[in-house]
């Protein structure tokens, strides 16, 4: 096909510019009517998921404007198949630090597996963690991360997946190229993909270039995939912790000259990106095959501009970001828009439940106009490794993109608002200091709990003394209250007045009931400590107590061998392994949650103050049931919790028992619970704040009832005025 015919194809009708989906679906869909000027072809999605059994070349049909003929002229491009057979496996690429190995897929020269050589699935250190890998379901449908699906040439889509025949040639480890020709065999362009390891840990770049080998200028647009879902956690404790994070700049007017990248604060679970489910004709629920990720209606309205996007889980992240000079003071240099125009979310298995779906990001580049003999290149950086601030801060580019702010120790949900980032940062810093001193993370956790308990002790002491003294006062007043209820049972208003009078005579303030409030105000501290220990990557695969249990067993006993997982005290034979929604996979008996139940029982039996109010039999039964549920249900919920968290709860509960006993002994020693001493102390202090407020309100009411009084002539003040 001639160059002029190719160039004129750009004006073809969009409805006829893409092939028909092999399953008979429409040729293209709108990802968002308001947000997409050009529509994405469903064939683009089907190539990504390798749904097509036969991939046909892209053909654009249009009218010959020169002859005004009604006969359509076909402009056809296709990838040139390799003459020689491609090797079964391409050479992998390993970074300088021996931390990442990338194995490549022949589908779009994407990533078959991205392996962390310095991270393992279990403490056995046999199976490396694979942050990204090709996913294939039972129907043979695949999703390949960072794959070049195809390229548009003047609006004509060309399949570069290599699904039917090998088209990609590996020039050297991490360098691949493919050639595009017309139906007449004329070479149009050469596309090259280059993966390059950076000097900083867990980072590499992906450079994509297109060389125009034709005598005419052309407009090119890359169609690629980016990250796919992080692997699903085997342990179901605390739910699915995979998230989607964004870094962005505000609108040009709001951003001004600031180079600060704003990190989203919503901590959106990946299910938010999945969207809502719909029902098909048979009533089965499914997710939309595609949804716009960026831009969306909201980001366009706000004027937000994308800097980077990340998939993360409990410990790791995969981040797609721009490459830039870290010292640059131009905000625009921190935008990814020069290489990415739009991002959509695709789903591999639409009918699966949310945790079992596989999402992949589909990326479209801006249009690149390339003159004959010229080359256009786009470059992106990728980080794949631990989600930890020290690593992000050490990389100048990641630090310039404000990636450290992506690291938050926050469970999310209803606890998100009361988990303060400044507090978790302090706790993780103190935890690291303790570890640098003692050299063991389990001991460090216990020391951190003791430190936090010590800092909160004044509040705890004040609160417990106030609550127990209030209980003693209420107990001493109980017979009088009972008598008033019997005497005025037919006159509720009079009974309320007499009760108020009794409280005043006894010197008891209703504020005494708020003694538990300071204890409740401590909750954010303990929630922050819980979240810090749950997300601390430092605890992964770290044994407790210097690995003493492994040392005495010669490494055969895995009890407390990994603070980031359950304690695994007694391994179960394989035929007894099972899965439970709340727990995930269970392959051992864990004893720390059982011991935690014993500690809770002791706390309730010996240290919980007796109830001062008279309870009905039904109320007593309910209270007893609540105690049993607290002792049983909490260990059940914590059964597969990380052993580091179990140690935290054990230490905290034990410290609580010791602290409670000390406070009670202190009160008993000084007679602080003797009712006579309490009354004497109240009398010496005079009326409390609440009592003074009540007296002032009552005096004001009496004054309003009597009206203004006449001045007393005998008063000294009036005698002075008369003089």
HUWOHU-V123849 format. One record per residue. N is the residue number from 0. RES is the residue in one letter. SS is DSSP state (a for helix, b for strand, c for the rest). NEAR is the number of other C-alpha atoms within 8 Angstrom. D_FIRST is the distance of its C-alpha to the first C-alpha in Angstrom with 2 decimals. Layout:
BEGIN
N;RES;SS;NEAR;D_FIRST / N;RES;SS;NEAR;D_FIRST
END
This chain:
BEGIN
0;X;c;10;0.00 / 1;X;c;5;3.78 / 2;X;a;9;6.64 / 3;X;a;7;8.45 / 4;X;a;9;6.69 / 5;X;a;11;7.05 / 6;X;a;10;10.47 / 7;X;a;8;11.47 / 8;X;a;14;11.19 / 9;X;a;9;14.35 / 10;X;a;5;16.34 / 11;X;c;12;15.71 / 12;X;c;7;18.96 / 13;X;a;7;20.19 / 14;X;a;7;21.60 / 15;X;a;10;18.35 / 16;X;c;13;16.44 / 17;X;c;15;17.95 / 18;X;c;11;18.52 / 19;X;c;9;21.86 / 20;X;c;12;24.57 / 21;X;c;8;25.47 / 22;X;c;5;29.05 / 23;X;c;6;28.22 / 24;X;c;7;28.83 / 25;X;c;8;27.10 / 26;X;c;12;23.69 / 27;X;b;11;25.14 / 28;X;b;9;28.62 / 29;X;c;8;30.27 / 30;X;c;12;32.02 / 31;X;c;8;34.09 / 32;X;c;7;33.75 / 33;X;c;6;35.46 / 34;X;c;9;33.86 / 35;X;c;9;30.15 / 36;X;c;6;27.90 / 37;X;c;5;24.85 / 38;X;c;9;25.51 / 39;X;b;9;25.22 / 40;X;b;10;23.49 / 41;X;a;11;25.89 / 42;X;a;12;23.29 / 43;X;a;11;23.89 / 44;X;a;9;27.53 / 45;X;a;11;27.07 / 46;X;a;13;25.16 / 47;X;a;13;28.01 / 48;X;c;11;30.57 / 49;X;c;11;28.63 / 50;X;c;8;29.38 / 51;X;c;10;26.29 / 52;X;c;6;27.16 / 53;X;c;6;23.56 / 54;X;c;9;20.83 / 55;X;c;5;17.70 / 56;X;c;10;14.35 / 57;X;c;13;13.74 / 58;X;b;13;11.88 / 59;X;b;13;12.09 / 60;X;b;12;12.98 / 61;X;b;11;13.61 / 62;X;b;11;14.63 / 63;X;c;11;12.97 / 64;X;c;6;15.59 / 65;X;c;4;15.32 / 66;X;c;5;16.32 / 67;X;c;7;18.26 / 68;X;c;8;17.29 / 69;X;c;6;18.48 / 70;X;c;6;15.75 / 71;X;b;9;13.43 / 72;X;b;8;9.65 / 73;X;b;8;8.37 / 74;X;b;13;6.36 / 75;X;b;11;7.42 / 76;X;b;13;9.02 / 77;X;b;12;12.00 / 78;X;b;12;14.86 / 79;X;c;9;15.40 / 80;X;c;7;18.67 / 81;X;c;11;21.51 / 82;X;c;4;22.60 / 83;X;c;4;26.26 / 84;X;c;6;28.20 / 85;X;c;7;28.80 / 86;X;c;5;32.53 / 87;X;c;4;34.32 / 88;X;c;4;35.31 / 89;X;c;9;34.07 / 90;X;c;9;36.64 / 91;X;c;10;38.17 / 92;X;b;9;38.85 / 93;X;b;10;42.46 / 94;X;c;11;43.78 / 95;X;c;7;46.47 / 96;X;c;6;49.17 / 97;X;c;9;48.52 / 98;X;c;12;48.18 / 99;X;b;13;44.56 / 100;X;b;13;42.49 / 101;X;b;12;38.83 / 102;X;b;12;37.41 / 103;X;b;13;33.68 / 104;X;c;10;31.65 / 105;X;c;10;28.52 / 106;X;c;12;27.32 / 107;X;c;13;25.34 / 108;X;c;13;27.54 / 109;X;c;13;30.20 / 110;X;b;16;33.96 / 111;X;b;13;35.62 / 112;X;b;12;39.05 / 113;X;b;13;40.56 / 114;X;b;12;44.09 / 115;X;b;14;47.03 / 116;X;b;11;48.98 / 117;X;b;8;52.02 / 118;X;b;7;52.30 / 119;X;b;12;53.39 / 120;X;c;9;53.71 / 121;X;c;8;57.44 / 122;X;c;8;60.32 / 123;X;c;5;59.97 / 124;X;c;8;57.16 / 125;X;c;7;55.24 / 126;X;c;8;52.09 / 127;X;b;12;50.00 / 128;X;b;10;48.63 / 129;X;b;10;44.93 / 130;X;b;13;43.84 / 131;X;b;15;40.24 / 132;X;b;11;38.91 / 133;X;c;11;36.46 / 134;X;b;8;38.10 / 135;X;b;9;37.73 / 136;X;c;8;39.70 / 137;X;c;5;41.25 / 138;X;c;5;38.20 / 139;X;c;6;36.00 / 140;X;c;11;34.30 / 141;X;b;12;33.77 / 142;X;b;13;33.41 / 143;X;c;17;32.48 / 144;X;b;15;33.62 / 145;X;c;10;31.50 / 146;X;c;14;28.35 / 147;X;b;15;24.77 / 148;X;b;15;23.40 / 149;X;b;14;19.93 / 150;X;b;13;18.12 / 151;X;b;13;16.48 / 152;X;b;11;13.57 / 153;X;c;11;13.92 / 154;X;c;10;15.67 / 155;X;b;14;13.37 / 156;X;b;12;15.63 / 157;X;b;13;14.94 / 158;X;b;14;17.87 / 159;X;c;12;19.55 / 160;X;c;14;22.85 / 161;X;c;12;22.59 / 162;X;c;8;24.49 / 163;X;c;6;23.08 / 164;X;c;7;22.73 / 165;X;c;11;23.68 / 166;X;c;12;21.02 / 167;X;c;12;23.50 / 168;X;b;9;25.30 / 169;X;b;10;28.70 / 170;X;b;7;29.16 / 171;X;b;7;32.72 / 172;X;c;9;34.79 / 173;X;c;13;33.08 / 174;X;b;11;29.87 / 175;X;b;13;26.62 / 176;X;b;12;22.96 / 177;X;b;13;19.68 / 178;X;b;12;16.22 / 179;X;b;13;12.93 / 180;X;b;14;9.75 / 181;X;b;13;6.28 / 182;X;c;10;6.60 / 183;X;c;6;6.19 / 184;X;c;6;8.84 / 185;X;c;8;7.98 / 186;X;b;10;10.76 / 187;X;b;11;10.46 / 188;X;b;12;14.10 / 189;X;b;12;17.41 / 190;X;b;12;19.84 / 191;X;b;12;23.54 / 192;X;b;13;26.57 / 193;X;b;11;30.02 / 194;X;b;10;33.36 / 195;X;b;8;36.29 / 196;X;b;10;39.94 / 197;X;c;9;41.99 / 198;X;c;6;45.58 / 199;X;c;6;47.08 / 200;X;c;8;47.83 / 201;X;c;10;45.44 / 202;X;b;12;42.56 / 203;X;b;11;39.08 / 204;X;b;13;35.87 / 205;X;b;12;32.29 / 206;X;b;12;29.75 / 207;X;b;11;26.06 / 208;X;b;11;23.65 / 209;X;b;12;19.94 / 210;X;b;12;18.77 / 211;X;b;15;15.73 / 212;X;c;11;14.38 / 213;X;c;11;11.47 / 214;X;c;7;12.54 / 215;X;c;9;12.34 / 216;X;c;10;14.89 / 217;X;b;11;14.22 / 218;X;b;12;16.77 / 219;X;b;14;17.69 / 220;X;b;12;20.39 / 221;X;b;11;22.12 / 222;X;b;14;23.49 / 223;X;b;12;26.46 / 224;X;b;15;29.89 / 225;X;b;12;33.07 / 226;X;b;12;36.55 / 227;X;b;12;37.69 / 228;X;c;9;41.27 / 229;X;c;10;44.10 / 230;X;c;7;45.97 / 231;X;c;7;48.55 / 232;X;c;6;52.11 / 233;X;c;6;54.29 / 234;X;b;8;57.35 / 235;X;c;13;57.45 / 236;X;c;10;60.13 / 237;X;c;5;59.42 / 238;X;c;6;56.32 / 239;X;c;9;52.65 / 240;X;c;8;52.52 / 241;X;c;11;48.75 / 242;X;b;11;47.69 / 243;X;b;13;44.73 / 244;X;b;13;45.48 / 245;X;b;11;43.86 / 246;X;b;15;44.43 / 247;X;b;14;43.57 / 248;X;b;14;44.44 / 249;X;c;12;45.97 / 250;X;c;10;44.59 / 251;X;a;7;44.49 / 252;X;a;6;47.72 / 253;X;a;6;49.57 / 254;X;a;10;48.30 / 255;X;c;6;49.11 / 256;X;c;7;49.29 / 257;X;c;6;50.27 / 258;X;c;9;48.20 / 259;X;c;8;49.76 / 260;X;c;11;47.34 / 261;X;b;9;48.77 / 262;X;b;12;48.86 / 263;X;c;9;49.03 / 264;X;c;4;52.54 / 265;X;c;4;52.02 / 266;X;c;9;51.66 / 267;X;c;9;49.38 / 268;X;b;11;49.37 / 269;X;a;9;45.99 / 270;X;a;8;46.93 / 271;X;a;7;46.42 / 272;X;a;9;42.74 / 273;X;a;12;42.59 / 274;X;c;8;43.83 / 275;X;c;6;45.66 / 276;X;b;8;45.46 / 277;X;b;9;44.72 / 278;X;b;9;45.90 / 279;X;c;8;43.80 / 280;X;c;5;45.03 / 281;X;c;5;47.24 / 282;X;c;6;48.82 / 283;X;c;9;47.16 / 284;X;b;9;46.42 / 285;X;b;11;43.06 / 286;X;b;12;41.35 / 287;X;c;12;38.25 / 288;X;c;9;35.16 / 289;X;b;9;34.12 / 290;X;b;11;36.10 / 291;X;b;11;35.48 / 292;X;b;10;37.30 / 293;X;b;9;36.41 / 294;X;c;11;36.41 / 295;X;c;9;38.66 / 296;X;a;8;40.51 / 297;X;a;7;43.53 / 298;X;a;11;41.88 / 299;X;a;9;40.16 / 300;X;a;7;43.53 / 301;X;a;8;45.32 / 302;X;c;9;42.74 / 303;X;c;11;42.68 / 304;X;b;11;40.05 / 305;X;b;13;39.18 / 306;X;b;16;40.29 / 307;X;b;13;40.20 / 308;X;b;12;40.34 / 309;X;b;11;42.34 / 310;X;b;14;43.25 / 311;X;b;14;46.85 / 312;X;c;10;49.62 / 313;X;c;7;53.30 / 314;X;c;11;52.86 / 315;X;b;11;49.24 / 316;X;b;13;46.20 / 317;X;b;13;42.49 / 318;X;b;11;41.37 / 319;X;b;13;37.93 / 320;X;b;11;38.53 / 321;X;b;13;37.18 / 322;X;c;8;37.99 / 323;X;c;8;40.21 / 324;X;c;7;43.03 / 325;X;c;7;46.15 / 326;X;c;4;48.06 / 327;X;c;7;45.65 / 328;X;c;6;47.44 / 329;X;c;8;44.36 / 330;X;a;11;44.06 / 331;X;a;5;40.28 / 332;X;a;8;39.97 / 333;X;a;12;41.23 / 334;X;c;14;38.42 / 335;X;c;11;35.58 / 336;X;c;10;33.36 / 337;X;c;9;31.42 / 338;X;c;11;29.90 / 339;X;c;11;30.38 / 340;X;c;10;29.81 / 341;X;b;10;30.98 / 342;X;b;13;32.63 / 343;X;b;13;33.10 / 344;X;b;15;35.46 / 345;X;b;12;34.33 / 346;X;b;13;36.81 / 347;X;c;13;36.57 / 348;X;c;8;39.53 / 349;X;c;10;40.06 / 350;X;c;9;43.27 / 351;X;c;8;45.16 / 352;X;c;6;48.00 / 353;X;a;7;47.30 / 354;X;a;6;48.43 / 355;X;a;7;46.43 / 356;X;c;12;43.06 / 357;X;c;10;40.38 / 358;X;b;11;38.54 / 359;X;b;15;35.48 / 360;X;b;12;34.05 / 361;X;b;12;30.38 / 362;X;b;13;29.21 / 363;X;b;12;26.45 / 364;X;c;12;26.00 / 365;X;c;11;25.69 / 366;X;c;7;22.37 / 367;X;b;8;21.72 / 368;X;b;9;19.97 / 369;X;b;13;18.96 / 370;X;c;10;18.48 / 371;X;c;10;16.60 / 372;X;c;9;18.80 / 373;X;c;9;20.91 / 374;X;b;10;22.08 / 375;X;b;10;23.24 / 376;X;b;8;25.99 / 377;X;b;9;28.12 / 378;X;b;11;31.41 / 379;X;b;12;33.88 / 380;X;b;12;37.27 / 381;X;b;12;38.68 / 382;X;b;11;42.36 / 383;X;b;11;43.55 / 384;X;b;9;47.29 / 385;X;b;9;50.72 / 386;X;c;11;51.13 / 387;X;c;10;53.94 / 388;X;a;10;54.80 / 389;X;a;7;55.93 / 390;X;a;10;52.51 / 391;X;a;11;50.67 / 392;X;a;11;53.14 / 393;X;a;7;52.80 / 394;X;c;9;49.04 / 395;X;a;8;48.67 / 396;X;a;10;45.22 / 397;X;a;11;46.32 / 398;X;a;12;49.55 / 399;X;a;8;47.80 / 400;X;c;11;45.82 / 401;X;c;13;49.19 / 402;X;a;14;48.42 / 403;X;a;12;52.18 / 404;X;a;8;52.77 / 405;X;a;8;50.66 / 406;X;c;9;53.51 / 407;X;c;6;55.99 / 408;X;c;12;58.77 / 409;X;c;12;58.74 / 410;X;c;7;58.89 / 411;X;c;8;57.52 / 412;X;a;5;58.51 / 413;X;a;5;61.91 / 414;X;a;10;62.97 / 415;X;c;9;60.20 / 416;X;c;7;62.17 / 417;X;c;7;65.29 / 418;X;c;13;63.62 / 419;X;c;9;63.86 / 420;X;a;9;61.40 / 421;X;a;6;63.96 / 422;X;a;10;66.36 / 423;X;a;14;63.97 / 424;X;a;8;63.07 / 425;X;a;8;66.78 / 426;X;a;11;67.35 / 427;X;a;10;64.56 / 428;X;a;8;65.77 / 429;X;a;9;69.34 / 430;X;a;11;68.20 / 431;X;a;9;66.50 / 432;X;a;8;69.68 / 433;X;a;12;71.82 / 434;X;a;12;69.54 / 435;X;a;7;69.76 / 436;X;a;6;73.55 / 437;X;a;8;74.16 / 438;X;c;8;71.03 / 439;X;c;10;70.60 / 440;X;a;12;68.49 / 441;X;a;12;70.83 / 442;X;a;11;73.82 / 443;X;a;13;71.79 / 444;X;a;12;71.02 / 445;X;a;11;74.71 / 446;X;a;9;75.74 / 447;X;a;12;73.27 / 448;X;a;11;74.74 / 449;X;a;11;78.24 / 450;X;a;8;77.30 / 451;X;a;8;75.80 / 452;X;a;10;78.85 / 453;X;a;7;81.11 / 454;X;a;7;79.40 / 455;X;a;9;79.67 / 456;X;a;8;83.22 / 457;X;a;7;85.04 / 458;X;a;9;83.07 / 459;X;a;10;83.59 / 460;X;a;9;87.30 / 461;X;a;8;87.88 / 462;X;a;13;86.02 / 463;X;a;11;87.83 / 464;X;a;10;91.24 / 465;X;a;10;90.69 / 466;X;a;13;89.53 / 467;X;a;10;92.38 / 468;X;a;11;95.03 / 469;X;a;11;93.75 / 470;X;a;9;94.01 / 471;X;a;11;97.62 / 472;X;a;10;98.48 / 473;X;a;9;96.99 / 474;X;a;9;98.85 / 475;X;a;8;102.16 / 476;X;a;9;101.58 / 477;X;a;9;100.52 / 478;X;a;7;104.06 / 479;X;a;7;104.62 / 480;X;a;9;101.25 / 481;X;a;8;102.12 / 482;X;a;8;105.47 / 483;X;a;12;103.89 / 484;X;a;9;101.42 / 485;X;a;7;104.34 / 486;X;a;6;106.49 / 487;X;c;10;103.92 / 488;X;c;9;101.76 / 489;X;c;4;102.38 / 490;X;c;7;101.70 / 491;X;a;8;98.21 / 492;X;a;6;98.55 / 493;X;a;8;101.90 / 494;X;a;12;100.62 / 495;X;a;8;97.73 / 496;X;a;8;100.19 / 497;X;a;9;102.52 / 498;X;a;10;99.67 / 499;X;a;8;98.58 / 500;X;a;8;102.19 / 501;X;a;8;102.50 / 502;X;a;10;99.41 / 503;X;a;10;100.93 / 504;X;a;7;104.31 / 505;X;a;8;102.78 / 506;X;c;10;100.69 / 507;X;c;10;97.39 / 508;X;c;10;94.26 / 509;X;a;7;91.26 / 510;X;a;7;89.13 / 511;X;a;10;90.33 / 512;X;a;8;87.90 / 513;X;a;8;85.07 / 514;X;a;12;86.00 / 515;X;a;10;82.92 / 516;X;a;8;80.62 / 517;X;a;10;80.45 / 518;X;a;11;79.53 / 519;X;a;7;76.63 / 520;X;a;7;75.51 / 521;X;c;9;75.09 / 522;X;a;8;72.36 / 523;X;a;10;69.44 / 524;X;a;9;70.72 / 525;X;a;8;70.74 / 526;X;a;11;67.38 / 527;X;a;14;65.91 / 528;X;a;10;67.50 / 529;X;a;10;66.15 / 530;X;a;12;62.57 / 531;X;a;13;62.90 / 532;X;a;10;63.97 / 533;X;a;11;61.36 / 534;X;a;10;58.37 / 535;X;c;11;59.82 / 536;X;a;9;57.46 / 537;X;a;5;60.34 / 538;X;a;12;62.10 / 539;X;c;10;59.33 / 540;X;c;10;60.74 / 541;X;c;11;63.90 / 542;X;c;12;67.15 / 543;X;c;14;70.25 / 544;X;a;9;73.50 / 545;X;a;7;72.28 / 546;X;a;10;71.14 / 547;X;a;8;74.75 / 548;X;a;12;74.02 / 549;X;a;13;71.52 / 550;X;a;8;73.96 / 551;X;a;7;76.92 / 552;X;c;8;74.85 / 553;X;c;7;73.09 / 554;X;c;9;69.75 / 555;X;c;6;70.09 / 556;X;c;9;70.96 / 557;X;c;11;68.05 / 558;X;c;10;70.30 / 559;X;c;14;69.13 / 560;X;c;14;66.68 / 561;X;c;15;63.97 / 562;X;c;18;64.96 / 563;X;c;12;61.58 / 564;X;c;11;62.15 / 565;X;c;13;65.12 / 566;X;c;15;68.16 / 567;X;c;13;67.78 / 568;X;c;12;71.49 / 569;X;b;8;71.65 / 570;X;b;8;68.47 / 571;X;c;9;68.06 / 572;X;c;7;67.20 / 573;X;a;6;63.68 / 574;X;a;4;64.82 / 575;X;a;7;66.35 / 576;X;c;11;63.24 / 577;X;b;7;62.16 / 578;X;b;8;60.01 / 579;X;b;8;61.28 / 580;X;c;6;59.29 / 581;X;c;8;61.51 / 582;X;c;13;61.68 / 583;X;b;12;58.51 / 584;X;b;11;59.06 / 585;X;b;10;62.75 / 586;X;c;12;63.74 / 587;X;b;10;67.08 / 588;X;b;9;70.23 / 589;X;c;13;70.36 / 590;X;c;9;73.87 / 591;X;a;10;73.39 / 592;X;a;12;72.63 / 593;X;a;10;75.75 / 594;X;a;9;77.84 / 595;X;a;12;76.43 / 596;X;a;12;77.80 / 597;X;a;9;81.22 / 598;X;a;11;81.15 / 599;X;a;11;80.35 / 600;X;a;9;83.22 / 601;X;a;9;85.65 / 602;X;a;11;84.58 / 603;X;a;9;85.20 / 604;X;a;7;88.42 / 605;X;a;6;90.25 / 606;X;a;10;88.79 / 607;X;c;7;87.71 / 608;X;c;5;90.52 / 609;X;c;4;92.25 / 610;X;c;5;91.44 / 611;X;c;7;94.15 / 612;X;c;6;93.49 / 613;X;c;5;95.07 / 614;X;c;7;92.42 / 615;X;c;6;92.60 / 616;X;a;6;92.18 / 617;X;a;7;88.69 / 618;X;a;8;87.74 / 619;X;a;9;89.20 / 620;X;a;8;87.18 / 621;X;a;8;83.96 / 622;X;a;8;84.72 / 623;X;a;8;85.41 / 624;X;a;8;82.13 / 625;X;a;8;80.23 / 626;X;a;9;81.85 / 627;X;a;8;80.90 / 628;X;a;9;77.29 / 629;X;a;9;77.14 / 630;X;a;12;78.44 / 631;X;a;9;76.28 / 632;X;a;8;73.06 / 633;X;a;10;72.27 / 634;X;a;12;72.41 / 635;X;a;8;70.31 / 636;X;a;10;67.64 / 637;X;c;10;67.91 / 638;X;c;11;67.94 / 639;X;c;14;64.57 / 640;X;c;11;64.67 / 641;X;c;12;64.07 / 642;X;a;14;67.34 / 643;X;a;14;67.21 / 644;X;a;12;67.48 / 645;X;a;13;70.22 / 646;X;a;12;72.16 / 647;X;a;12;71.75 / 648;X;a;9;73.23 / 649;X;a;11;75.97 / 650;X;a;11;76.98 / 651;X;a;11;76.87 / 652;X;a;11;78.92 / 653;X;a;9;81.45 / 654;X;a;10;81.80 / 655;X;a;8;82.27 / 656;X;a;10;85.14 / 657;X;a;8;86.82 / 658;X;a;8;86.39 / 659;X;a;9;87.75 / 660;X;a;9;90.80 / 661;X;a;8;91.52 / 662;X;a;11;91.34 / 663;X;a;8;93.67 / 664;X;a;8;96.08 / 665;X;a;8;96.07 / 666;X;a;11;96.85 / 667;X;a;9;99.58 / 668;X;a;7;101.15 / 669;X;c;6;101.44 / 670;X;c;8;102.42 / 671;X;c;10;99.38 / 672;X;c;11;99.31 / 673;X;c;8;103.02 / 674;X;a;9;103.34 / 675;X;a;6;106.40 / 676;X;a;10;104.58 / 677;X;a;11;101.61 / 678;X;a;10;103.95 / 679;X;a;8;105.86 / 680;X;a;8;102.71 / 681;X;a;10;101.51 / 682;X;a;9;104.89 / 683;X;a;6;104.91 / 684;X;a;7;101.45 / 685;X;c;6;102.27 / 686;X;c;9;99.99 / 687;X;c;8;96.28 / 688;X;a;6;93.56 / 689;X;a;9;92.87 / 690;X;a;10;96.59 / 691;X;a;9;97.11 / 692;X;a;8;94.26 / 693;X;a;8;95.81 / 694;X;a;8;99.22 / 695;X;a;8;97.85 / 696;X;a;8;96.09 / 697;X;a;8;99.26 / 698;X;a;8;101.41 / 699;X;a;8;99.09 / 700;X;a;8;99.28 / 701;X;a;8;103.09 / 702;X;a;9;103.24 / 703;X;a;8;101.16 / 704;X;a;6;103.41 / 705;X;a;7;106.68 / 706;X;c;6;105.48 / 707;X;c;6;106.46 / 708;X;c;5;109.91 / 709;X;c;4;112.75 / 710;X;c;5;113.47 / 711;X;c;6;116.37 / 712;X;c;6;119.11 / 713;X;c;6;120.45 / 714;X;c;7;117.23 / 715;X;a;6;117.45 / 716;X;a;6;114.39 / 717;X;a;11;115.94 / 718;X;a;10;119.28 / 719;X;a;7;117.62 / 720;X;a;6;115.97 / 721;X;a;5;119.36 / 722;X;c;4;120.92
END
